[in-house]
């Protein structure tokens, strides 16, 4: 069998650009080279796409590498392809694999572009990506499936002119201390813990500099965070290892998550066809993998994760984050990450049904090739014809 051409697309104009670049390098290092030709595609801060040899050299990102050629996605006589802007060179693409975190990549915009072009694309569909990215919308959706969520207040950036009124609305519904965060971002960017009205104002202004909506919710006391990734494989939902982040701070911030001790190399191994050694991933976040928790809590975690995944399409390899009050036993869904950092491969390498990073990529590609078929014939049913045929 010939190899498949896998377009790994990353970069983009997101606050989480740098994390996405590192995740993409790790993934490309671990792709099974017996089955895939990796075609790196970089999305610039201006939204244009580029190719070039420097895309595989992390040290060239400062933050954007030089010596790149602009390309566009298109559909040629032989199928989906990426074509140089001057039209002189095209390369066939069998599947696209986005590695973005945050807006303009994880939120459905890239997925919509690729779907419209007919290019099989891994992970969440465009519409489910958009739903998953908007934290308040996701909470409403999973709550309808029987998953417990925290009460919350959504603040629109346009309401900042009436900031005291906004604070009064929040205080009427949620007691201090409260967590303030952008509604459409991850990686703890723009997140703050407010214990007073003045702090609430500061953090709302900060969050709404990053996003058009902010989410305010109560701080969970006796907090234990529990994260888990899921895939739909062999006709069933499969769970990764459980992750319990550890932090000395009251609130885990972006720097503590990613910058304190991040591996600035290209990432781990975990390959098939080369060395099948479990990768280490983003080592900046101290975590317990498969922590000792009660069977009852684990069962409830699996149930909530399965219900949430089911209403969001049963596709991709998202990570879901939960909050647990260790004193009361309450468990709440916090958020879902359609494309988690490093694709959460270290959780799959420690799962009961172990998957190496290369195997996870292969699953995502197989899923996309089976589910992402675009039909180019006339889609209008006969009863809806208003124009001549």
Beta strands, then each sheet from edge to edge (+ up, - down):
strand 1: 4-11
strand 2: 36-43
strand 3: 49-51
strand 4: 69-76
strand 5: 79-84
strand 6: 90-92
strand 7: 95-99
strand 8: 152-156
strand 9: 178-182
strand 10: 192-194
strand 11: 213-218
strand 12: 223-233
strand 13: 236-245
strand 14: 287-289
strand 15: 319-325
strand 16: 331-337
sheet 1: 6+ 5- 4+ 3- 2+ 1+ 7+
sheet 2: 8+ 11- 9+ 10-
sheet 3: 14+ 13- 12+ 15- 16+
end
